[in-house]
Structure formats: C-alpha cells, structure tokens
Amino acid sequence: RATTIWDIEESTRSRILLKMGLGCSRCGWNKCIGDLHHIRGRQIQNAHAQANLSYLCPNCHREAERGLIKEEELVSFEAQVGMRWKEYYCGNR
C-alpha cells in the first residue's frame, strides 16, 4: 500500500496530480502538470515523505533547484494536499 504519493509509479502519480487540478504551491499556476520537488533534497532520511515534497510549476521548480527560493518559502505536499490524493488513486482499494 502506498503511504506517500511518491510510493506509486510515476505515470500514475502524474495522472493523479492532473486529475486533482492542483496549482503550484508557490505561484498557483495550474495550466498543466507540475513537478514534485524534494525540499531538503533526496539524500536525507525519508526523502520521499510528503513533508519533504512540494508541488511546483516548472518555473518555480527550476528556481527552487537553483536555490532561488528558500526552503522555508515552500509549502509541503503534506500541508497542501495531505492524503486527499488517495481519493484519486484506484490502487488504494
């Protein structure tokens, strides 16, 4: 069973995010699918926990990757969505 959205296959994850119609947690852009950014990187313990992921548009994601957005400015996927993504996940049954 998936405990975070990162636990499921990437194509399924993308479909879920698209169906949810989420906007970027930083700027609100929602014209297309965004990206899940690892706030504190991938080398930490529990790197794929929803508290370490932030849903960003491609532009904000690039800025975050380049260090142009401070960690504390990012909203975690956990805070933005919580476990609501499971409502869109068929494999959860």
Long-range contacts (C-beta under 8 A, 24 or more apart in sequence): 1-92, 2-86, 2-89, 2-91, 2-92, 4-48, 4-49, 4-50, 4-53, 5-36, 5-50, 5-53, 5-77, 5-81, 5-85, 6-36, 6-48, 6-50, 6-53, 7-48, 8-89, 8-91, 12-89, 12-91, 15-88, 16-85, 16-88, 16-89, 17-55, 17-85, 19-88, 20-81, 20-84, 20-85, 20-88, 22-55, 22-80, 22-81, 23-57, 24-55, 24-56, 24-57, 24-60, 25-54, 25-55, 25-56, 25-74, 25-75, 25-77, 25-80, 26-54, 26-56, 26-57, 26-60, 26-69, 26-73, 26-74, 26-75, 27-57, 27-59, 27-60, 29-57, 29-59, 29-60, 34-58, 34-61, 35-61, 36-77, 37-61, 37-64, 37-65, 37-74, 39-64, 39-71, 39-74, 39-76, 40-71, 49-78, 50-76, 50-77, 50-78, 50-81, 50-82, 51-76, 51-77, 51-78, 52-76, 53-77, 53-78, 54-80, 55-80, 55-81
